[in-house]
């Protein structure tokens, strides 16, 4: 039996997307959202967090604010740190899905325009 391993679409928003991470002890770390999907993403943080840290993550999208619970994964080179969502309320999930779809649509439109005006 063959299973397709489909990953959630990942996007980079065109606009700079500030993010705030709140730890259980109340501390906050600011950063920037680099890559996002409905399952997690990649942050550039002012200070890396411990792998396994459970946090609340807040960022703004074209579709509105998204607040979710997340687990921080092992930091990677360049000060970036991946995370996975552990909980998203339905409204936040809808806003995130909408923002991802908007970003994909804009990227697709831009690609079509480039192809249309490319000199062959």
C-alpha positions as CSV (number, residue, x, y, z in Angstrom):
1,X,0.0,0.0,0.0
2,X,1.4,3.4,-1.0
3,X,0.8,6.5,1.2
4,X,1.3,10.0,-0.1
5,X,3.3,12.2,2.3
6,X,1.7,15.6,1.7
7,X,3.1,18.5,3.7
8,X,1.1,21.6,4.6
9,X,1.8,24.4,2.2
10,X,4.6,26.7,3.4
11,X,4.8,30.4,2.5
12,X,6.9,33.5,3.1
13,X,4.7,36.5,3.5
14,X,5.7,39.4,1.3
15,X,5.5,41.9,4.2
16,X,7.7,41.7,7.3
17,X,5.7,39.9,9.9
18,X,6.6,40.7,13.5
19,X,5.9,38.0,16.0
20,X,5.8,37.8,19.8
21,X,6.5,34.7,21.7
22,X,5.3,34.4,25.3
23,X,6.8,31.8,27.6
24,X,5.0,30.1,30.5
25,X,6.9,32.3,33.0
26,X,5.5,35.4,31.3
27,X,8.7,36.4,29.6
28,X,8.3,37.7,26.0
29,X,10.7,37.4,23.1
30,X,10.2,39.3,19.9
31,X,11.0,38.2,16.5
32,X,10.0,37.9,12.9
33,X,8.0,35.2,11.2
34,X,10.1,33.9,8.2
35,X,8.1,30.9,7.1
36,X,4.6,29.7,8.0
37,X,2.2,26.8,7.5
38,X,-0.8,25.5,9.3
39,X,1.4,23.1,11.2
40,X,4.2,25.3,12.2
41,X,6.9,27.6,10.9
42,X,10.2,29.3,11.3
43,X,11.0,32.4,13.4
44,X,14.0,34.7,13.6
45,X,14.1,35.5,17.3
46,X,16.1,38.1,19.2
47,X,17.1,35.2,21.5
48,X,16.8,31.5,20.8
49,X,14.6,29.5,23.1
50,X,15.1,26.0,24.6
51,X,14.0,23.2,22.4
52,X,10.7,21.9,23.8
53,X,9.7,25.2,25.3
54,X,5.9,25.6,25.3
55,X,4.9,29.0,24.2
56,X,2.1,31.2,23.0
57,X,2.8,32.8,19.6
58,X,1.1,35.9,18.2
59,X,1.6,37.5,14.8
60,X,-0.5,39.6,12.4
61,X,-1.5,38.5,8.9
62,X,-3.5,40.2,6.1
63,X,-6.4,38.2,7.4
64,X,-6.0,39.3,11.0
65,X,-4.2,38.3,14.1
66,X,-3.2,34.7,14.8
67,X,-2.6,33.4,18.3
68,X,-1.6,29.8,18.9
69,X,0.1,27.5,21.3
70,X,3.4,26.1,20.0
71,X,6.4,24.0,20.8
72,X,9.8,25.4,20.0
73,X,12.1,23.0,18.1
74,X,15.9,23.0,17.9
75,X,17.4,26.3,16.7
76,X,19.1,26.3,13.3
77,X,21.9,28.3,11.8
78,X,21.5,32.0,11.4
79,X,19.4,32.6,14.5
80,X,16.3,31.0,13.1
81,X,14.2,28.6,15.2
82,X,11.4,26.3,13.9
83,X,8.2,25.7,15.9
84,X,5.2,23.5,15.6
85,X,1.7,24.5,16.5
86,X,0.2,22.4,19.3
87,X,-3.1,24.2,19.4
88,X,-5.0,26.8,17.3
89,X,-8.5,27.9,17.9
90,X,-10.8,27.6,14.8
91,X,-10.9,31.3,14.1
92,X,-7.1,31.6,14.3
93,X,-6.7,28.5,12.0
94,X,-9.2,30.1,9.5
95,X,-7.3,33.4,9.5
96,X,-4.0,31.6,9.1
97,X,-5.3,29.4,6.2
98,X,-6.8,32.5,4.6
99,X,-3.5,34.4,4.9
100,X,-1.6,31.4,3.4
101,X,-4.0,31.2,0.5
102,X,-3.8,34.9,-0.2
103,X,0.0,34.7,-0.2
104,X,-0.1,31.7,-2.6
105,X,-2.5,33.5,-4.9
106,X,-0.4,36.7,-4.9
107,X,2.7,34.6,-5.7
108,X,0.9,32.7,-8.5
109,X,-0.3,36.0,-10.0
110,X,3.1,37.5,-9.9
111,X,4.6,34.4,-11.5
112,X,2.0,34.6,-14.3
113,X,2.8,38.2,-14.9
114,X,6.5,37.5,-15.1
115,X,5.9,34.7,-17.6
116,X,3.6,36.8,-19.7
117,X,6.2,39.6,-20.0
118,X,9.3,37.4,-20.3
119,X,11.1,37.9,-23.6
120,X,11.4,34.6,-25.4
